[in-house]
Amino acid sequence: RSPALEEKYERILKIKDEVYKAIETKRAEKIIASSTEAAVALTAPDDWLRDITAAELETFLIVSQVTLHSGGLQAEVSKAAGAKCVRCWRFFASLNADNLCPRCAQAVEQAEGRHV
């Protein structure tokens, strides 16, 4: 067992709980319909943010955008800006001609390359 890893995992779960409470509030207010429509402004202690990136949190929390700020634990949710990727349903500033985000476009390219 790694106490440091357990502590990191506990922090991530606390972040998830805080973010999901904020998402549910916005869903009840009909601001967003799902977590993929969410842009999250996450405030957390510096030592909590040291080992995780905004991109990792976007994937873990299944949200479109995360911005990180230093302070006490708090999450503010708004509707994500941009266009919706037809594959992952997350919102991005720009998509390719097939309405895919860069990550999904790469995955589709790789999948098609294996089948040719």
C-alpha positions, 0 to 999 in steps of 0.5 A: 500500500502507498499512503501517498497514492491513497491520499491522492485518490481520496483528494480526487474523489473529493474533487469529483464529489464537489464538481458533481454537486455543482453539475447537478445544480446546473442540470436542475436549473436547465443550464446543462443537460449532461456533464459533457456540456460542462465547463468547470472552474475548479478551485483547490489547494495547491498541493491537490493540483500538483499531481493532476492536470486539467486535461486529466480531470476533463477525462476523469470527470467526463466534462468538456473543459476544466480550468484550475485555480488555487484556493479552498475546494470549490467548483463552479460550472457553466455551459461549455463554449464551442462545438460538440464532437460527434464521437465523444460529445465533449465541446471544443473551440474547433472541430475538423471537417467531420465534426471530430475533436483532435483526439477522436479524429486520431482514434478514427484515423488509427482504427481505419488504418488497421482495417484497410 
